[in-house]
Every structure is written in C-alpha cells, then in structure tokens.
Amino acid sequence: MPEAAAWQFKDVKRVPARRPPDAKVVATGRLFTGEVGGAIEEGFVRIEDGKITGVGPVAELGSGGEGAVMAGGDGKSVLPGLFNNHAHLGWDGANDLAAQALEDEPESSAYR
C-alpha cells in the first residue's frame, strides 16, 4: 500500500467575498492621475463589467453613480488601473501565509 503524502491541504479559513463581474462600483477619494503633481482631491473611478468607464472629479459624476456599490470616501486614495504585480507563488492564497511558510514540508513548498 502506498505511503500517505507528507503534505496535506489545510482547511480554508476565509474566502474573500467577490462581487459579480457585472457589478457597478464607484470608488471615491483622493484620485491619483499619474501626472506630475496630479491628484484630484475629491475624485471618482467608475467600474462597470470589470472595466473602468469613468474617472474625474466627484462633481462631474452626476447620475453615473446610481445603482453602484460605493467604496472609498474621505481619507481614502484611488489609483485607477493599478493592479497587483506582487505575488507569493508558493502560497495557496487562502490560508495564512506565515503559518503556511512555517508549517509546510520543504517538499511541498518546493513543488509549489
């Protein structure tokens, strides 16, 4: 009979909530434009069907925020188009990274 694997998957402790892809989201706050010294203190980014469909001062949002999930607000910053370019390729994405790094067998970490 084959020997049991030296590693085991752990129970997922938390799965991040995901919005449906067709959700409309409006994020507000200090909006970075990417230009030298460029920021709109009270700006917005509107996202529909997973794509940015509007960017500008909140005063220009008008009815473009109707029916949207609102995010951000005072004291928050918005960076349109910024995405995560940082990844831990050996992490399963569901469990605690530090615990997984300390508890996984070296063979399992090398495989990932």
PyMOL commands that set and color helices and strands:
alter all, ss='L'
color gray80, all
select helices_A, chain A and resi 58-60+62-65+97-103+106-111
alter helices_A, ss='H'
color red, helices_A
select strands_A, chain A and resi 24-32+39-48+51-57+69-78
alter strands_A, ss='S'
color yellow, strands_A
deselect
rebuild
show_as cartoon
